[in-house]
Amino acid sequence: MASGNDKFALPAAYAQSQTNVWVEYVQLAMKYKPLNIGQGFPDFAAPKYVSDALCDVARSDNPLFQQYTRGFGHMRLVNALSKLYSPLIGREIDPQNEILVTSGAYEALFSTIMGHVDQGDEVIIIEPFFDCYEPMVLAARGIPRFIPLRKMTPTTSGIASSAEWALDTKELEGLFNSKTKAIIMNTPNNPLGKVFRKDELEIVANLCKKWNVLCISDEVYEWMVYKPNKHVRIATLPDMWERTITIGSAGKTFSVTGWKTGWAYGPAKLMHNLQMVHQNCVYVCTTPIQEAVARGFEYELPRLGQDDCYFVSLPRELETKRDYMVKFLSETGMKPIIPEGGYFIMADYSQLAKNLDLSTEKDKYKDYRFTKWMTKNVGLQGIPSTAFYSEPNKSLSEDFVRYCFIKEDGNLQKAADILLKWKASQK
């Protein structure tokens, strides 16, 4: 509630959410024009059949493609999503009642959290987490409870893997109680790149069943998993469909982040709450884009699992980019963590920062000072990893920066050249 001194102050639900790393770092990039390998968007073209589909829809002589469509999701798209996910989940998903199309995965998360979290409900958030989780829980008047992934096994290969980070089972068990409404997990994880194994998901699932807790599974990087790892959907585990809402993204799936089209799927009883939030918020998403995304899925459905399927070829291409980024970051003195999935790398920059004077940057956390200094003085932008941690646990991540490798090979080469040239100049 606004204070008596300022009738138009920001409502209390958003008072703790005024700073946003993306707003700040986009402005920083616009001002200093660095090579931006921090933000998570591709800088190369989407599959031609996807962009062609949107062109065809825009030029279509069917006038309804330019008008409102069904509020909970364009029928061609929800039907395509049902055909995609039903065999993957192992049950027939009702396209009309068990799928909701949203304005990006962001809105899918918002509708899920606002639709299920009430005042005083506790929500467990696994760290590192996408930075919207916490403010959304707070806006719903819920209470975030945090648990970080911790390095549980020693590095044996010389370069750490995200597989070495895991949840402390006892710590996780200690967070569940009668007030726990939900747990939010992200697999593959942004920014760490961890892909949760089946046995790890079973621990979470058993606790959800024991305490009757909703699992919100953010799986937007579901197709970007690197061998020999496998993406396991927690909704497929015994008795978990009934208590899981799964989030997906066309932007991530087809490399069209600007299309801002996502979805959530789950049992009708749980999805009803999302529908109520959605219909009183955006109500309906963009018709031409939904039609184009549907056509994209229809193109891929017959060739799922085949080498020429985009969901197979993209991670194969990204794995090469990942390995190249790991190589040049290591050569510059950073210590990258090899991700099992997703398209981000967290790298320990502390050795590079030892001889830098970061006092010109006044931010509280070292990773903010380092990334801003690099943007302004070296011309390369990363994202501070403490943005993905709660206040009590930011110290776990102050020595890390997040980089993104879903970039053109030429731009990754430029990033390597910038870093190596800068490193050579420091001698």
C-alpha positions in Angstrom: 0.0 0.0 0.0 1.3 3.5 -0.8 2.6 5.5 2.1 0.6 8.5 3.4 3.3 10.8 2.2 3.0 9.8 -1.5 -0.4 8.7 -2.7 1.2 7.6 -6.0 4.2 5.7 -4.7 4.9 2.3 -6.2 2.6 -0.4 -4.6 4.3 -2.4 -1.9 4.1 -5.6 -4.0 6.6 -4.1 -6.4 8.7 -2.0 -4.0 11.5 -4.5 -3.9 11.6 -5.0 -7.6 12.7 -1.6 -8.9 16.1 -2.6 -10.2 16.4 -4.9 -13.3 19.7 -6.1 -14.7 18.3 -6.3 -18.3 17.1 -2.7 -18.3 20.4 -1.5 -16.9 22.7 -3.5 -19.1 20.7 -2.8 -22.3 21.2 0.9 -21.6 24.8 0.3 -20.9 25.2 -1.5 -24.2 23.4 1.2 -26.1 25.8 3.8 -24.6 29.1 2.1 -25.0 28.3 -0.2 -27.9 30.4 -3.2 -26.8 30.3 -6.7 -28.4 27.4 -8.1 -26.4 27.8 -11.7 -25.5 25.9 -11.4 -22.3 22.2 -11.3 -23.3 20.5 -14.5 -24.3 19.4 -14.1 -27.9 20.7 -15.5 -31.1 22.3 -13.0 -33.6 21.7 -15.3 -36.5 18.7 -16.0 -38.6 15.8 -18.3 -37.5 15.0 -21.4 -39.6 13.8 -20.2 -43.0 10.6 -22.2 -42.9 9.6 -20.4 -39.6 10.3 -16.8 -40.9 8.7 -17.8 -44.2 5.6 -18.9 -42.4 5.2 -15.5 -40.7 5.6 -13.8 -44.1 2.9 -16.1 -45.6 0.5 -15.4 -42.8 1.0 -11.6 -43.1 0.3 -11.8 -46.8 -2.6 -14.3 -46.5 -5.9 -13.5 -48.0 -7.5 -14.9 -44.9 -8.5 -11.7 -43.0 -8.9 -13.7 -39.7 -5.1 -14.2 -39.4 -4.9 -10.5 -38.6 -7.7 -10.5 -36.0 -8.2 -11.7 -32.4 -7.9 -15.5 -32.0 -9.0 -17.8 -29.2 -7.9 -16.2 -25.9 -6.3 -19.3 -24.4 -4.4 -20.1 -27.5 -4.8 -20.2 -31.3 -6.3 -23.6 -32.0 -3.8 -24.6 -34.7 -1.0 -23.9 -32.2 -2.5 -25.6 -29.2 -3.3 -28.6 -31.4 0.4 -28.7 -32.6 1.6 -28.4 -29.0 -0.6 -31.3 -27.9 0.7 -33.5 -30.8 4.3 -32.6 -29.7 4.1 -33.1 -26.0 1.5 -35.9 -25.6 4.0 -38.6 -26.6 6.8 -36.9 -24.7 4.7 -36.8 -21.5 3.2 -40.2 -22.1 -0.5 -39.1 -21.9 -3.0 -37.4 -24.2 -2.9 -33.6 -23.5 -6.2 -31.8 -24.1 -5.3 -28.8 -26.3 -8.3 -26.8 -25.1 -8.0 -27.3 -21.4 -4.5 -28.3 -20.6 -2.4 -25.9 -22.7 -2.3 -22.1 -22.4 -0.5 -19.9 -25.0 1.1 -16.8 -23.4 3.0 -13.7 -24.2 6.4 -15.4 -23.9 7.4 -17.9 -21.2 7.7 -14.8 -19.0 3.9 -14.4 -19.0 3.5 -18.2 -18.5 5.5 -17.9 -15.3 3.6 -14.8 -14.3 0.2 -16.4 -14.8 1.3 -19.6 -13.0 2.7 -17.7 -10.0 -0.1 -15.2 -9.7 -2.7 -17.9 -10.3 -1.5 -20.2 -7.6 0.4 -18.2 -4.9 -1.5 -16.3 -2.3 -0.6 -14.2 0.7 1.8 -16.0 3.0 2.4 -19.0 0.7 6.0 -20.1 0.6 7.7 -20.8 -2.7 11.0 -22.6 -2.9 13.3 -21.2 -5.6 16.4 -23.1 -6.7 19.4 -20.8 -7.3 20.7 -19.6 -9.7 17.3 -18.6 -11.0 16.0 -16.5 -13.8 15.6 -13.1 -12.1 11.8 -12.7 -12.6 11.0 -15.6 -10.3 11.5 -13.7 -7.0 9.7 -10.4 -7.9 6.7 -12.4 -9.3 6.4 -14.4 -6.0 6.7 -11.1 -4.0 4.0 -9.5 -6.3 1.7 -12.4 -5.5 2.4 -11.7 -1.8 4.2 -15.0 -1.4 7.4 -15.7 0.6 10.4 -16.8 -1.5 12.6 -19.5 0.1 15.9 -20.0 -1.6 18.2 -23.0 -2.0 21.4 -22.8 -4.0 22.9 -25.5 -6.2 26.3 -26.2 -4.6 29.4 -27.7 -5.9 29.2 -31.2 -4.6 31.9 -33.1 -6.5 35.5 -32.2 -7.2 36.6 -31.2 -10.7 38.6 -34.1 -12.2 39.0 -33.1 -15.9 40.7 -29.8 -15.4 37.6 -27.8 -16.3 34.5 -27.9 -14.1 31.1 -29.2 -15.4 27.7 -28.0 -14.4 27.0 -31.6 -13.3 29.2 -31.0 -10.3 26.6 -28.6 -8.9 23.7 -30.2 -7.1 21.1 -29.6 -4.3 21.9 -30.6 -0.8 19.1 -33.1 -0.1 18.9 -32.3 3.7 18.8 -28.6 3.0 16.0 -29.1 0.5 14.0 -31.3 2.8 14.3 -28.6 5.5 12.5 -26.1 3.3 9.3 -28.0 2.8 6.6 -27.5 5.3 2.8 -27.0 5.5 3.1 -23.5 4.2 5.0 -24.5 1.0 2.8 -23.9 -2.0 5.2 -24.4 -4.9 8.8 -25.1 -6.0 10.2 -23.4 -9.1 12.9 -25.3 -11.0 14.7 -24.6 -14.2 16.2 -27.4 -16.3 18.4 -26.9 -18.2 19.3 -24.2 -15.8 19.9 -20.5 -16.8 22.7 -19.5 -16.2 24.6 -22.5 -14.8 23.6 -25.0 -17.6 22.8 -27.8 -15.2 20.6 -30.6 -16.5 18.8 -32.3 -13.6 19.2 -36.1 -13.7 16.2 -38.3 -13.2 17.3 -39.3 -9.7 17.6 -35.6 -8.7 14.2 -34.9 -10.0 12.8 -37.9 -8.1 14.0 -36.3 -4.8 12.1 -33.1 -5.7 9.0 -35.1 -6.9 8.8 -37.1 -3.7 8.9 -34.0 -1.5 6.2 -32.4 -3.7 4.0 -35.4 -3.2 4.8 -35.7 0.5 3.8 -32.0 1.2 1.2 -31.6 -1.6 3.3 -28.9 -3.4 3.0 -27.6 -6.9 6.0 -28.0 -9.2 6.6 -25.1 -11.6 9.0 -26.5 -14.2 10.7 -23.9 -16.4 11.9 -26.0 -19.4 12.4 -23.3 -22.1 15.9 -24.8 -23.0 14.5 -28.3 -23.3 15.9 -28.9 -26.8 19.4 -27.6 -26.0 20.9 -30.5 -24.1 24.3 -31.8 -24.9 25.3 -35.5 -25.2 25.4 -37.7 -23.2 22.8 -35.8 -21.1 19.1 -36.3 -21.4 16.3 -33.9 -20.7 13.8 -35.5 -18.2 10.5 -33.8 -17.8 9.5 -34.0 -14.2 5.8 -34.2 -15.2 6.5 -37.7 -16.5 7.5 -39.1 -13.1 4.9 -41.1 -11.2 2.0 -39.0 -9.8 3.7 -35.7 -10.9 1.4 -34.8 -13.8 -1.3 -33.9 -11.3 1.0 -31.4 -9.6 3.2 -30.0 -12.3 2.9 -27.0 -14.6 5.5 -27.0 -17.4 6.7 -23.8 -19.2 7.9 -23.7 -22.8 9.0 -21.1 -25.3 8.8 -20.6 -29.0 11.5 -18.0 -28.8 14.0 -20.5 -27.4 12.7 -23.4 -29.5 12.9 -21.7 -32.9 15.5 -19.0 -32.1 13.0 -16.2 -32.4 13.1 -14.5 -28.9 11.5 -11.4 -30.2 8.3 -13.2 -31.1 7.5 -13.4 -27.4 5.3 -16.5 -27.6 5.3 -19.2 -24.9 3.0 -21.7 -23.3 2.2 -23.6 -20.1 0.8 -27.1 -20.0 -0.6 -29.2 -17.1 -3.8 -30.7 -15.7 -7.0 -28.8 -16.4 -7.6 -28.2 -12.7 -4.3 -26.4 -12.3 -4.4 -24.6 -15.7 -7.8 -23.0 -14.8 -6.0 -20.6 -12.4 -3.6 -19.6 -15.1 -6.5 -19.0 -17.5 -8.1 -16.6 -15.0 -4.9 -14.5 -14.7 -4.3 -14.6 -18.4 -7.8 -13.5 -19.4 -7.6 -10.5 -17.0 -4.1 -9.5 -18.2 -3.2 -9.9 -21.9 -6.3 -12.0 -22.7 -5.1 -13.0 -26.2 -1.7 -13.3 -27.8 -0.7 -12.3 -31.3 -2.6 -14.2 -34.0 -0.1 -14.1 -36.9 2.8 -15.3 -34.7 0.8 -18.1 -33.2 -0.2 -19.3 -36.6 3.5 -19.1 -37.8 4.7 -21.0 -34.7 2.1 -23.7 -35.3 3.3 -24.1 -38.9 6.8 -24.4 -37.6 5.9 -27.3 -35.3 3.9 -29.0 -38.0 7.0 -28.8 -40.2 9.1 -30.5 -37.5 6.7 -33.0 -36.1 7.2 -35.6 -38.9 11.0 -35.5 -38.5 11.4 -35.4 -34.7 14.6 -37.1 -33.6 16.1 -37.1 -37.1 19.4 -35.4 -37.9 17.7 -32.7 -40.0 15.2 -31.8 -37.3 16.0 -28.3 -35.9 15.6 -29.6 -32.4 18.5 -32.0 -33.1 20.7 -29.8 -35.4 20.6 -26.7 -33.1 22.2 -28.3 -30.1 24.7 -30.0 -32.3 25.7 -26.6 -33.7 25.6 -25.0 -30.2 27.9 -27.7 -28.7 30.7 -26.6 -31.1 30.1 -23.0 -30.1 30.1 -23.9 -26.4 33.4 -25.7 -26.7 35.0 -22.8 -28.6 33.9 -20.4 -25.9 35.2 -22.7 -23.1 38.5 -22.8 -24.9 39.1 -19.0 -25.4 37.8 -18.2 -21.9 40.3 -20.6 -20.5 43.1 -19.2 -22.6 42.4 -15.7 -21.1 42.7 -17.0 -17.6 39.0 -17.4 -16.7 37.7 -20.7 -15.3 34.5 -21.6 -17.2 31.9 -24.1 -16.1 31.0 -26.4 -19.0 27.2 -26.4 -19.3 25.3 -29.6 -19.9 22.4 -27.7 -21.5 21.2 -24.2 -22.4 23.4 -21.6 -24.2 25.1 -19.8 -21.3 28.5 -20.3 -19.6 29.3 -19.1 -16.2 33.0 -18.3 -15.9 35.1 -17.4 -12.8 36.9 -14.2 -13.8 38.7 -13.6 -10.4 42.2 -14.2 -11.8 41.7 -11.6 -14.5 40.4 -9.0 -12.0 43.3 -9.2 -9.6 45.2 -6.4 -11.2 42.3 -4.3 -12.3 41.2 -1.1 -10.6 37.5 -1.4 -10.4 37.0 1.4 -8.0 35.6 3.6 -10.7 32.5 1.4 -10.6 30.4 1.9 -7.4 28.2 -1.1 -7.5 27.9 -3.3 -4.4 28.9 -6.6 -6.0 32.2 -7.4 -7.6 30.7 -9.0 -10.7 28.7 -5.8 -11.5 31.9 -3.8 -11.2 33.8 -6.2 -13.4 31.2 -6.5 -16.1 30.7 -2.7 -16.3 34.5 -2.1 -16.3 34.9 -4.6 -19.2 32.0 -3.0 -21.1 33.5 0.4 -20.9 37.2 -0.3 -21.2 37.5 -3.6 -23.2 34.4 -3.4 -25.3 33.0 -6.8 -24.3 29.8 -7.2 -22.3 28.8 -10.1 -20.0 26.1 -10.3 -17.4 26.8 -10.3 -13.7 25.8 -13.7 -12.2 24.7 -12.3 -8.9 21.6 -11.1 -10.7 20.5 -14.8 -10.6 20.9 -15.2 -6.8 18.9 -14.0 -3.8 20.5 -11.3 -1.6 21.7 -13.8 1.1 23.4 -16.0 -1.5 25.0 -13.5 -3.9 28.4 -14.1 -2.3 28.3 -17.6 -3.8 28.5 -16.0 -7.3 30.4 -12.7 -7.1 33.4 -14.2 -8.9 31.4 -15.3 -11.9 30.2 -13.7 -15.1 27.6 -15.1 -17.5 28.4 -15.3 -21.2 26.1 -16.4 -24.1 27.3 -18.6 -27.0 24.3 -18.7 -29.2 26.1 -16.2 -31.5 27.5 -16.2 -35.0 30.9 -17.9 -35.2 32.4 -14.6 -36.4 31.2 -12.8 -33.3 32.5 -15.5 -31.0 35.9 -15.1 -32.8 35.7 -11.4 -32.2 35.0 -12.0 -28.5 38.1 -14.3 -28.4 40.2 -11.7 -30.2 39.1 -8.9 -27.9 39.9 -10.9 -24.7 43.2 -12.3 -25.9 44.4 -8.9 -27.2 43.4 -7.3 -23.9 45.1 -10.0 -21.9 48.3 -9.6 -23.9 48.2 -5.9 -23.3 48.2 -6.4 -19.5 51.6 -8.0 -19.4 
